[in-house]
Every structure is written in C-alpha cells, then in structure tokens.
Amino acid sequence: MVTLLRNKGSGFRQGNSVLLKVSKVLDAAGNLSLPAVASCMVSSEEEWNAVASFCEEVMVLKEAAERVRESATSLPTRSRRRGRRRVADLRPP
C-alpha cells in the first residue's frame, strides 16, 4: 500500500504510522472502496481513529496542492459577487 500511495504522488512517507494502520483497509489490489473502508472503521475504535487520521492527512495535502495551483495560475480567481444585489433582495418591495 505504501508504494501504491507513493506512486500516486501523495507525499506520504513510508514510515508513516497512520499509513501502516490504514493498510488493513486495503486488500492486495489496493481496494479503497466504501464497503472496505466502512467495515474497517466499524471493527474497532483504533481502526476508526486510524482511518480518520488518514483522511485528515489526505485533506491537508489536497488543500496544500490547491493553494499551490491557485498561486501558480495566471488567471484571476473567481470571487463572490458583492454589492447591492444581495442587499436589495432583502428589502421589502
């Protein structure tokens, strides 16, 4: 599993204890299907915490990659519309 994740460029290190705990979720083919993850999570509190920690680490990496992508792009970011339209919608007719 460690090489599977490293090959996908996720940034996880081989000695990561969370990865080693979550390896129980995967079968030999690298199954991260919902039933496999759910059955692992409900088997014990330790497994639940391991999967939750794994998910948190993945989200941190994804958010960091998104920030890098946003800072690297030359296109302006899309922002919410501000101004009178929202205020005008709240006024009575």
Sequence and secondary structure as in RCSB ss.txt:
>XXXX:A:sequence
MVTLLRNKGSGFRQGNSVLLKVSKVLDAAGNLSLPAVASCMVSSEEEWNAVASFCEEVMVLKEAAERVRESATSL
PTRSRRRGRRRVADLRPP
>XXXX:A:secstr
 HHHHHHTT    TT HHHHHHGGG  TT    HHHHHHHHHH HHHHHHHHHHHHHHHHHHHHHHHHHHHH  S
       SHHHHHHHS  
